[in-house]
Amino acid sequence: MQLSAAPYEERLTAPRTWWLISFLVGVSMALVLLPFGTLPMLGGLAGGTAVAAVAASSYGAVRIRVVGDALIAGEARIPVAALGEAEVLDAEEARAWRTHKADPRAFLLLRAYIPTALRVEVTDPQDPTPYLYLSTREPERLAQALRAARTQ
């Protein structure tokens, strides 16, 4: 039995290659500090890796959730009643909505390393936002969770 409190939750984590890049930033810092000795070099390795890893982790810490009667996407909290139809976007269509089809007034929760997305119309007449563009690895499941939250 699935709890109605959180029918959908996803964290848009950074890809694994970003962690390798974080380590390489640390190696770069170590090489910069190598002329100053072993201890500064090790400090540069640890410090550079840590700073880059924190940056990658914070960028990938954004969550998309459907909780009760609200969609929470990053910092935004939108009542499900203010949302219209959800359109599942494959990689090609998602790229089009990120580029030449994009509306500057739209809310974009964009992560370029996630190829698929969900586009949800905003039906609230008081809101100037025409739609939400949400990068997600599971667009069908998110659309289903929004439909289920709308019927409750």
Secondary structure, DSSP 8 states (H G I E B T S, - for coil): ---TT-SEEEE----HHHHHHHHHHHHHHHHHHGGG-HHHHHHHHHHHHHHHHHHHHHHTT-EEEEETTEEEETTEEEEGGGEEEEEEE-HHHHHHHHTTT--TTSEEE--TT---EEEEEE--TT----EEEEE-S-HHHHHHHHHHHHH-
